Amino acid sequence: MTFHSKMDTFFLSIISFAIFTTGAVTILPLIFDDEATTTDAYILLSIFFLSSGFLLWCSFSITYTFYEDYLFIKGGPFRSKIPYGHITKISKTDNILVGYRILSSKDCYEIFYTSEVLGSVKISPKDPERFVSELKKRCSFGSNNNDE
């Protein structure tokens, strides 16, 4: 079962600003520099398209997949495989600026687990109630260990 990440306007505005800024930094020099060569144009346009593509890939490919023995979280090149037995708690959080996060919304949950150095990951599934319900079915933590 796969859940996609929720996308809110705050996150979309940050991504749009980042792409706009990258475009301004890489394309404006081509417009205002009379001595810019074709090679310069290829290099700067390549930087723009690769940077923008990477941002879009990381932002719009976020999925949370339930497998038989583990939860697989993927966003662009970033991946986490968390065995259900290692998950200790899930709680709602609004602190998206600190920690390991694969999300695209301020409305998010933090999953705590024991198998990695960081110990938690922040996620933002589109259907959070269904996601939390599915996670509870597969994990052994008690109902007193989470704060929906």
MDTraj code that builds the backbone (N, CA, C; nanometers):
import mdtraj as md
import numpy as np

residues = "MET THR PHE HIS SER LYS MET ASP THR PHE PHE LEU SER ILE ILE SER PHE ALA ILE PHE THR THR GLY ALA VAL THR ILE LEU PRO LEU ILE PHE ASP ASP GLU ALA THR THR THR ASP ALA TYR ILE LEU LEU SER ILE PHE PHE LEU SER SER GLY PHE LEU LEU TRP CYS SER PHE SER ILE THR TYR THR PHE TYR GLU ASP TYR LEU PHE ILE LYS GLY GLY PRO PHE ARG SER LYS ILE PRO TYR GLY HIS ILE THR LYS ILE SER LYS THR ASP ASN ILE LEU VAL GLY TYR ARG ILE LEU SER SER LYS ASP CYS TYR GLU ILE PHE TYR THR SER GLU VAL LEU GLY SER VAL LYS ILE SER PRO LYS ASP PRO GLU ARG PHE VAL SER GLU LEU LYS LYS ARG CYS SER PHE GLY SER ASN ASN ASN ASP GLU".split()
xyz = np.array([
    [0.0844, -0.1159, 0.0000],
    [0.0000, 0.0000, 0.0000],
    [0.0901, 0.1238, 0.0000],
    [0.0646, 0.2151, -0.0924],
    [0.1477, 0.3340, -0.1078],
    [0.0676, 0.4611, -0.0824],
    [0.1266, 0.5509, -0.0064],
    [0.0691, 0.6824, 0.0203],
    [0.1610, 0.7873, -0.0410],
    [0.1019, 0.8892, -0.1000],
    [0.1796, 1.0006, -0.1534],
    [0.1818, 1.1123, -0.0504],
    [0.2752, 1.2033, -0.0670],
    [0.2897, 1.3135, 0.0267],
    [0.1904, 1.4247, -0.0027],
    [0.1405, 1.4840, 0.1049],
    [0.0533, 1.6008, 0.0926],
    [0.1405, 1.7198, 0.0508],
    [0.0862, 1.8065, -0.0332],
    [0.1592, 1.9246, -0.0790],
    [0.0780, 2.0480, -0.0394],
    [0.1380, 2.1399, 0.0343],
    [0.0639, 2.2612, 0.0703],
    [0.1241, 2.3841, 0.0022],
    [0.0538, 2.4965, 0.0116],
    [0.0961, 2.6174, -0.0592],
    [0.2272, 2.6731, -0.0037],
    [0.2524, 2.6551, 0.1244],
    [0.3787, 2.6994, 0.1836],
    [0.4959, 2.6302, 0.1147],
    [0.4860, 2.4993, 0.1019],
    [0.5932, 2.4225, 0.0396],
    [0.6058, 2.4569, -0.1088],
    [0.4928, 2.4697, -0.1778],
    [0.4963, 2.5065, -0.3197],
    [0.5609, 2.6431, -0.3399],
    [0.5349, 2.7360, -0.2498],
    [0.5956, 2.8686, -0.2635],
    [0.7467, 2.8627, -0.2408],
    [0.7925, 2.7786, -0.1494],
    [0.9366, 2.7634, -0.1269],
    [1.0037, 2.7030, -0.2503],
    [0.9449, 2.5983, -0.3072],
    [1.0011, 2.5351, -0.4272],
    [0.9998, 2.6333, -0.5436],
    [0.8899, 2.7049, -0.5611],
    [0.8805, 2.8037, -0.6700],
    [0.9861, 2.9125, -0.6541],
    [1.0043, 2.9609, -0.5314],
    [1.1057, 3.0630, -0.5056],
    [1.2457, 3.0098, -0.5366],
    [1.2742, 2.8866, -0.4966],
    [1.4057, 2.8274, -0.5224],
    [1.4315, 2.8139, -0.6724],
    [1.3315, 2.7702, -0.7472],
    [1.3485, 2.7558, -0.8922],
    [1.3614, 2.8933, -0.9579],
    [1.2818, 2.9899, -0.9139],
    [1.2908, 3.1261, -0.9676],
    [1.4292, 3.1854, -0.9412],
    [1.4805, 3.1686, -0.8196],
    [1.6122, 3.2208, -0.7838],
    [1.7214, 3.1537, -0.8663],
    [1.7126, 3.0219, -0.8810],
    [1.8095, 2.9499, -0.9634],
    [1.8049, 3.0007, -1.1068],
    [1.6848, 3.0232, -1.1581],
    [1.6700, 3.0763, -1.2933],
    [1.7299, 3.2149, -1.3061],
    [1.7060, 3.3000, -1.2075],
    [1.7605, 3.4360, -1.2115],
    [1.9130, 3.4345, -1.2092],
    [1.9696, 3.3492, -1.1252],
    [2.1149, 3.3435, -1.1114],
    [2.1811, 3.2843, -1.2360],
    [2.1149, 3.1931, -1.3028],
    [2.1775, 3.1272, -1.4180],
    [2.1393, 3.1874, -1.5529],
    [2.0216, 3.2455, -1.5656],
    [1.9773, 3.2952, -1.6962],
    [2.0025, 3.4451, -1.7133],
    [1.9865, 3.5243, -1.6080],
    [2.0085, 3.6691, -1.6203],
    [2.1491, 3.7057, -1.6683],
    [2.2544, 3.6374, -1.6232],
    [2.3871, 3.6710, -1.6774],
    [2.3948, 3.6532, -1.8298],
    [2.3217, 3.5585, -1.8827],
    [2.3227, 3.5383, -2.0280],
    [2.2560, 3.6550, -2.1001],
    [2.1554, 3.7121, -2.0376],
    [2.0817, 3.8226, -2.0999],
    [2.1631, 3.9523, -2.0957],
    [2.2294, 3.9786, -1.9836],
    [2.2971, 4.1072, -1.9652],
    [2.4452, 4.1071, -2.0010],
    [2.5043, 3.9925, -2.0243],
    [2.6464, 3.9862, -2.0594],
    [2.6604, 3.9770, -2.2109],
    [2.7125, 4.0833, -2.2709],
    [2.7287, 4.0859, -2.4164],
    [2.8378, 3.9914, -2.4642],
    [2.9264, 3.9515, -2.3760],
    [3.0378, 3.8653, -2.4148],
    [3.0113, 3.7177, -2.3854],
    [2.8909, 3.6833, -2.3451],
    [2.8580, 3.5431, -2.3144],
    [2.8629, 3.4602, -2.4425],
    [2.9298, 3.3473, -2.4339],
    [2.9435, 3.2595, -2.5506],
    [2.8360, 3.1515, -2.5476],
    [2.8299, 3.0767, -2.6541],
    [2.7361, 2.9643, -2.6608],
    [2.7697, 2.8608, -2.5538],
    [2.8975, 2.8410, -2.5293],
    [2.9400, 2.7475, -2.4247],
    [2.8900, 2.7941, -2.2882],
    [2.9009, 2.9234, -2.2621],
    [2.8486, 2.9784, -2.1360],
    [2.6991, 2.9508, -2.1231],
    [2.6277, 2.9702, -2.2322],
    [2.4827, 2.9467, -2.2318],
    [2.4520, 2.8005, -2.2022],
    [2.5235, 2.7085, -2.2668],
    [2.5014, 2.5655, -2.2423],
    [2.5288, 2.5298, -2.0963],
    [2.6372, 2.5824, -2.0426],
    [2.6736, 2.5507, -1.9040],
    [2.5689, 2.6049, -1.8068],
    [2.5332, 2.7323, -1.8214],
    [2.4378, 2.7928, -1.7277],
    [2.2979, 2.7333, -1.7414],
    [2.2547, 2.7071, -1.8640],
    [2.1231, 2.6442, -1.8822],
    [2.1224, 2.5013, -1.8283],
    [2.2342, 2.4305, -1.8439],
    [2.2439, 2.2951, -1.7876],
    [2.2340, 2.2994, -1.6356],
    [2.3031, 2.3950, -1.5746],
    [2.2957, 2.4102, -1.4286],
    [2.1521, 2.4389, -1.3861],
    [2.0848, 2.5283, -1.4586],
    [1.9464, 2.5618, -1.4251],
    [1.8552, 2.4400, -1.4355],
    [1.8611, 2.3683, -1.5482],
    [1.7708, 2.2548, -1.5674],
    [1.8020, 2.1392, -1.4728],
    [1.9302, 2.1133, -1.4472],
    [1.9653, 2.0059, -1.3535],
    [1.9229, 2.0411, -1.2106],
    [1.9473, 2.1638, -1.1683],
    [1.9081, 2.2061, -1.0330],
    [1.7569, 2.2038, -1.0159],
    [1.6863, 2.2590, -1.1133],
    [1.5397, 2.2611, -1.1058],
    [1.4828, 2.1200, -1.1111],
    [1.5383, 2.0376, -1.1982],
    [1.4926, 1.8988, -1.2081],
    [1.5132, 1.8232, -1.0786],
    [1.6278, 1.8442, -1.0142],
    [1.6556, 1.7781, -0.8869],
    [1.5557, 1.8221, -0.7798],
    [1.5302, 1.9527, -0.7710],
    [1.4323, 2.0034, -0.6735],
    [1.2935, 1.9450, -0.6979],
    [1.2518, 1.9430, -0.8239],
    [1.1191, 1.8894, -0.8570],
    [1.1115, 1.7395, -0.8298],
    [1.2179, 1.6662, -0.8623],
    [1.2219, 1.5217, -0.8379],
    [1.2095, 1.4929, -0.6883],
    [1.2874, 1.5655, -0.6081],
    [1.2820, 1.5448, -0.4626],
    [1.1458, 1.5821, -0.4053],
    [1.0808, 1.6814, -0.4629],
    [0.9554, 1.7326, -0.4084],
    [0.8323, 1.6539, -0.4495],
    [0.8271, 1.6107, -0.5737],
    [0.7042, 1.5520, -0.6262],
    [0.7070, 1.3998, -0.6362],
    [0.8160, 1.3368, -0.5947],
    [0.8216, 1.1905, -0.6013],
    [0.8161, 1.1263, -0.4630],
    [0.7710, 1.1991, -0.3633],
    [0.7695, 1.1480, -0.2261],
    [0.6579, 1.0450, -0.2096],
    [0.6968, 0.9247, -0.1652],
    [0.5993, 0.8187, -0.1377],
    [0.6363, 0.7472, -0.0079],
    [0.5329, 0.6923, 0.0544],
    [0.5480, 0.6125, 0.1764],
    [0.4793, 0.4797, 0.1476],
    [0.5575, 0.3711, 0.1396],
    [0.5041, 0.2415, 0.0982],
    [0.5147, 0.1401, 0.2110],
    [0.4027, 0.0735, 0.2390],
    [0.3996, -0.0336, 0.3378],
    [0.4315, -0.1656, 0.2686],
    [0.5410, -0.2286, 0.3098],
    [0.5733, -0.3630, 0.2643],
    [0.5420, -0.4592, 0.3786],
    [0.5630, -0.5862, 0.3558],
    [0.5266, -0.6867, 0.4560],
    [0.6001, -0.6659, 0.5885],
    [0.7313, -0.6350, 0.5811],
    [0.8123, -0.6260, 0.7025],
    [0.8639, -0.4863, 0.7362],
    [0.8437, -0.3900, 0.6482],
    [0.9015, -0.2583, 0.6716],
    [0.8241, -0.1483, 0.5996],
    [0.8460, -0.0261, 0.6450],
    [0.7922, 0.0938, 0.5814],
    [0.9044, 0.1530, 0.4973],
    [0.8771, 0.1787, 0.3703],
    [0.9765, 0.2338, 0.2783],
    [0.9374, 0.3769, 0.2448],
    [1.0240, 0.4706, 0.2794],
    [0.9987, 0.6127, 0.2565],
    [1.0965, 0.6599, 0.1499],
    [1.0425, 0.7222, 0.0438],
    [1.1264, 0.7616, -0.0690],
    [1.0894, 0.9014, -0.1159],
    [1.1910, 0.9827, -0.1392],
    [1.1734, 1.1158, -0.1963],
    [1.2965, 1.1521, -0.2756],
    [1.2879, 1.1453, -0.4086],
    [1.4053, 1.1683, -0.4919],
    [1.5092, 1.0618, -0.4624],
    [1.6349, 1.1022, -0.4381],
    [1.7401, 1.0034, -0.4100],
    [1.7430, 0.9590, -0.2635],
    [1.6595, 1.0183, -0.1804],
    [1.6596, 0.9887, -0.0370],
    [1.5619, 0.8759, -0.0072],
    [1.6123, 0.7742, 0.0662],
    [1.5314, 0.6572, 0.0950],
    [1.5553, 0.6109, 0.2384],
    [1.4487, 0.5621, 0.2994],
    [1.4578, 0.5042, 0.4337],
    [1.3757, 0.3769, 0.4365],
    [1.4353, 0.2716, 0.4884],
    [1.3681, 0.1422, 0.5038],
    [1.3617, 0.1158, 0.6540],
    [1.2410, 0.1261, 0.7105],
    [1.2243, 0.1163, 0.8554],
    [1.1451, -0.0094, 0.8897],
    [1.2095, -0.1096, 0.9510],
    [1.1359, -0.2294, 0.9928],
    [1.0293, -0.1928, 1.0961],
    [0.9122, -0.2549, 1.0850],
    [0.8013, -0.2231, 1.1760],
    [0.8379, -0.2471, 1.3220],
    [0.9184, -0.3483, 1.3488],
    [0.9583, -0.3791, 1.4859],
    [1.0450, -0.2716, 1.5494],
    [1.1049, -0.1852, 1.4677],
    [1.1918, -0.0796, 1.5196],
    [1.1174, 0.0516, 1.5432],
    [0.9941, 0.0609, 1.4969],
    [0.9161, 0.1830, 1.5160],
    [0.8615, 0.1845, 1.6584],
    [0.8897, 0.2931, 1.7308],
    [0.8479, 0.3019, 1.8708],
    [0.7317, 0.3972, 1.8929],
    [0.7132, 0.4939, 1.8016],
    [0.6112, 0.5953, 1.8261],
    [0.5859, 0.6745, 1.6983],
    [0.4635, 0.7226, 1.6834],
    [0.4316, 0.8196, 1.5789],
    [0.3539, 0.9321, 1.6451],
    [0.3917, 1.0553, 1.6148],
    [0.3210, 1.1688, 1.6744],
    [0.3134, 1.2843, 1.5752],
    [0.2093, 1.3631, 1.5914],
    [0.1907, 1.4812, 1.5077],
    [0.2942, 1.5849, 1.5502],
    [0.3498, 1.6572, 1.4537],
    [0.4485, 1.7603, 1.4848],
    [0.4305, 1.8795, 1.3922],
    [0.4743, 1.9941, 1.4393],
    [0.4731, 2.1122, 1.3529],
    [0.6139, 2.1685, 1.3356],
    [0.7123, 2.0972, 1.3863],
    [0.8518, 2.1386, 1.3756],
    [0.9132, 2.0759, 1.2507],
    [0.9019, 2.1457, 1.1370],
    [0.9525, 2.0891, 1.0119],
    [1.0913, 2.1400, 0.9758],
    [1.1467, 2.2312, 1.0544],
    [1.2748, 2.2902, 1.0187],
    [1.3945, 2.2109, 1.0690],
    [1.3745, 2.1232, 1.1648],
    [1.4848, 2.0497, 1.2246],
    [1.4623, 1.9004, 1.2067],
    [1.5695, 1.8276, 1.1759],
    [1.5617, 1.6825, 1.1691],
    [1.5517, 1.6284, 1.0276],
    [1.5489, 1.4979, 1.0200],
    [1.5398, 1.4261, 0.8933],
    [1.3946, 1.4282, 0.8489],
    [1.3692, 1.4823, 0.7311],
    [1.2311, 1.4962, 0.6854],
    [1.2204, 1.4670, 0.5365],
    [1.1216, 1.3890, 0.5027],
    [1.0867, 1.3631, 0.3634],
    [0.9389, 1.3986, 0.3540],
    [0.9133, 1.5272, 0.3351],
    [0.7757, 1.5764, 0.3388],
    [0.7602, 1.6979, 0.2492],
    [0.6351, 1.7358, 0.2252],
    [0.6061, 1.8539, 0.1437],
    [0.4859, 1.9302, 0.1990],
    [0.4715, 1.9277, 0.3309],
    [0.3610, 1.9977, 0.3950],
    [0.3979, 2.0285, 0.5398],
    [0.3415, 2.1366, 0.5932],
    [0.3636, 2.1690, 0.7344],
    [0.2804, 2.0794, 0.8256],
    [0.1783, 2.0169, 0.7721],
    [0.0928, 1.9250, 0.8473],
    [0.1581, 1.7875, 0.8417],
    [0.2359, 1.7533, 0.9452],
    [0.3149, 1.6308, 0.9331],
    [0.3192, 1.5498, 1.0630],
    [0.3726, 1.4304, 1.0476],
    [0.3904, 1.3363, 1.1576],
    [0.5378, 1.3019, 1.1683],
    [0.5791, 1.2664, 1.2891],
    [0.7157, 1.2215, 1.3115],
    [0.7111, 1.0764, 1.3570],
    [0.7842, 0.9922, 1.2859],
    [0.7936, 0.8501, 1.3205],
    [0.9269, 0.8298, 1.3919],
    [0.9208, 0.7782, 1.5127],
    [1.0409, 0.7497, 1.5907],
    [1.0739, 0.6018, 1.5766],
    [1.2017, 0.5723, 1.5592],
    [1.2444, 0.4334, 1.5423],
    [1.3861, 0.4168, 1.5952],
    [1.4270, 0.2921, 1.6151],
    [1.5547, 0.2641, 1.6808],
    [1.6635, 0.2152, 1.5874],
    [1.6357, 0.1984, 1.4592],
    [1.7317, 0.1321, 1.3712],
    [1.8326, 0.2240, 1.3037],
    [1.8220, 0.3540, 1.3171],
    [1.9146, 0.4453, 1.2506],
    [1.9719, 0.5458, 1.3499],
    [2.0736, 0.6162, 1.3064],
    [2.1393, 0.7150, 1.3907],
    [2.0455, 0.8314, 1.4236],
    [1.9704, 0.8792, 1.3254],
    [1.8854, 0.9966, 1.3466],
    [1.7673, 0.9681, 1.4386],
    [1.7132, 0.8487, 1.4334],
    [1.6089, 0.8088, 1.5268],
    [1.4677, 0.8512, 1.4951],
    [1.4491, 0.9388, 1.3956],
    [1.3133, 0.9765, 1.3575],
    [1.3135, 1.0332, 1.2163],
    [1.1952, 1.0312, 1.1556],
    [1.1759, 1.0899, 1.0233],
    [1.0411, 1.1599, 1.0235],
    [1.0345, 1.2745, 0.9586],
    [0.9095, 1.3504, 0.9504],
    [0.8491, 1.3298, 0.8125],
    [0.7187, 1.2995, 0.8116],
    [0.6490, 1.2700, 0.6870],
    [0.5154, 1.3435, 0.6834],
    [0.4577, 1.3539, 0.5636],
    [0.3282, 1.4226, 0.5496],
    [0.2391, 1.3491, 0.4493],
    [0.1807, 1.2366, 0.4892],
    [0.0939, 1.1631, 0.3959],
    [-0.0336, 1.2404, 0.3622],
    [-0.0844, 1.2201, 0.2388],
    [-0.2082, 1.2874, 0.1955],
    [-0.3269, 1.2499, 0.2829],
    [-0.3356, 1.1241, 0.3206],
    [-0.4458, 1.0755, 0.4037],
    [-0.3879, 1.0302, 0.5380],
    [-0.3620, 1.1237, 0.6296],
    [-0.2911, 1.0887, 0.7524],
    [-0.3643, 0.9901, 0.8427],
    [-0.4965, 0.9999, 0.8518],
    [-0.5703, 0.9083, 0.9393],
    [-0.5551, 0.7639, 0.8910],
    [-0.5693, 0.7447, 0.7617],
    [-0.5558, 0.6101, 0.7050],
    [-0.4123, 0.5592, 0.7188],
    [-0.3145, 0.6485, 0.6992],
    [-0.1742, 0.6111, 0.7123],
    [-0.1430, 0.5661, 0.8550],
    [-0.1836, 0.6470, 0.9527],
    [-0.1569, 0.6141, 1.0936],
    [-0.2271, 0.4845, 1.1316],
    [-0.3489, 0.4663, 1.0846],
    [-0.4231, 0.3431, 1.1125],
    [-0.3499, 0.2213, 1.0564],
    [-0.3015, 0.2329, 0.9335],
    [-0.2281, 0.1221, 0.8709],
    [-0.0976, 0.0950, 0.9448],
    [-0.0290, 0.1999, 0.9870],
    [0.0963, 0.1827, 1.0601],
    [0.0718, 0.1147, 1.1946],
    [-0.0352, 0.1535, 1.2638],
    [-0.0684, 0.0911, 1.3926],
    [-0.0972, -0.0575, 1.3765],
    [-0.1621, -0.0946, 1.2668],
    [-0.1917, -0.2360, 1.2421],
    [-0.0645, -0.3180, 1.2290],
    [0.0388, -0.2574, 1.1727],
    [0.1610, -0.3313, 1.1416],
    [0.2671, -0.3232, 1.2509],
    [0.2556, -0.2270, 1.3412],
    [0.3571, -0.2069, 1.4445],
    [0.3094, -0.2581, 1.5791],
    [0.4072, -0.2783, 1.6686],
    [0.3738, -0.3327, 1.8001],
    [0.3638, -0.2263, 1.9083],
    [0.3848, -0.0986, 1.8754],
    [0.3755, 0.0026, 1.9811],
    [0.2305, 0.0177, 2.0248],
    [0.2123, 0.0499, 2.1529],
    [0.0776, 0.0596, 2.2091],
    [0.0106, 0.1909, 2.1738],
    [-0.1190, 0.1976, 2.1960],
    [-0.1943, 0.3190, 2.1637],
    [-0.1583, 0.4347, 2.2559],
    [-0.0927, 0.4055, 2.3681],
    [-0.0525, 0.5136, 2.4577],
    [0.0804, 0.5765, 2.4160],
    [0.1443, 0.5252, 2.3116],
    [0.2727, 0.5776, 2.2672],
    [0.2629, 0.6715, 2.1492],
    [0.1450, 0.7160, 2.1136],
    [0.1364, 0.8074, 1.9999],
    [0.0420, 0.9214, 2.0309],
    [0.0640, 1.0294, 1.9631],
    [-0.0162, 1.1500, 1.9816],
    [-0.0697, 1.1929, 1.8466],
    [-0.1775, 1.1350, 1.8053],
    [-0.2329, 1.1729, 1.6761],
    [-0.2810, 1.3120, 1.6879],
])
top = md.Topology()
chain = top.add_chain()
for i, resn in enumerate(residues, 1):
    res = top.add_residue(resn, chain, resSeq=i)
    for name in ("N", "CA", "C"):
        top.add_atom(name, md.element.get_by_symbol(name[0]), res)
traj = md.Trajectory(xyz[None], top)
